[in-house]
Amino acid sequence: MKWILLLLFLPSVSLAQGFSGLGSDAASFAVPERGTSLSFPRDHGPHPDFRIEWWYLTANLSAEDGTPYGLQWTLFRSALAPKDAAGWNSTQLWMGHAAVTTPFAHFVTERLARGGIGQAGVSIKDGFEAWIDEWHMHGTQDLNTLKMTANGIDFSYDMNLLAQGPLVLQGDGGFSVKSSAGQASYYYSQPFYEVEGILSLPEGNIAVTGDAWMDREWSSQPLAADQTGWNWFSLSFDGGARMMGFVLRSDGGADYTSSTWIDADGISLPMPNGAFQAKALEWSEVAQRKVPTTWALSLPDKGVELTVSALNTQAWMETSVPYWEGPISIEGSHSGRGYLEMTGY
């Protein structure tokens, strides 16, 4: 589940309505409907009649000496109105986040842009292309191969990605429910990328290889008004299977959970609310707040009993709306590595 913090730029949104306004009414925007079939490559592109959308990729990488790294590339789109217009009259706002996490450092940067003038956007006309300023993600129309670049003051990266499995539709055929009241998004993933490329850090260029996970999601009111944040886990197991799980935290009510088990061949099994459990085991002092950085995760239907731990507890995204995002290691019934995102702390 990926987030939609760009709503904070919309003056009509009240922060009391769910985390960062994500529980605010959808107004005249389109809303997801159960039973709608996703269509590709069309749905790799933008959906301007929905208020919020993102293209979100995280990668777990290793250098030749075994040092682990994490990488993030994200492009968010948010609409001021459900109908777009050309040029400076465009109703679309864009935000990009890029980050690299090492065992001892966390590098992060942000870009802001507007639509209609070529500064940022997504196109599927001639292959796939997503960009904001000089950051780019581009490749084949089916997303099977991608090239991805981004840079900040003290880092940059240039990565090549190749999918080794199929797209995975989250929830009910891509209809992902987020609350007992029925709020939902359209949500699919590509969790089977192999990655190779170059990280450029203050100590020099580092050749890395690894695996990556892309999430695609769009909606207009994905949270209930009392939901205050979430904990989202993407897990890549050494045996080839994958797993996604998230907990949406409620202020006064019951938390809402969702998860998907993904076999190594890409066959997926969505799980109902309550099947996935996440319990914080250890908390860290991060950016003058307490953040849980070691977790016990369970999915009993698949025999999953795990402890996941942050590579770097200080992986704080000091962006327009701050949050925690970083790579994790996996121990227990399964081994592997993955990514954790936490908002609302």
ABEGO torsion letter per residue (X at the ends): XBBBAAAAABAABBAABEBGGAABBAEABBBBBBGBBBBOAAAABBBAABABBBBBBBBBBBBAAGBBBBBBBBBBBBBABABBBBEAABABBBBBBBBBBBAABBBBBBBBBBBGAGABEBBAABEBBBBBEABBBBEBAAGABBBBBBBBAABBBBBBBBBABBBBBBEBGGBBBABAAGBBBBBBBBAABBBBEBBBBAAEBBBBBEBBBBBBBBBABABBAABAEBBBBBBBBAAGBBBBBBBBBBBGBBBBBBBBBBBAAGBBBBBBBGABBBBBABBBBBGGBBBBABBBBBBAAAGBBBBBBBABAABBBBBABBBBBBBBBBBEABBEBBBBBBBGX
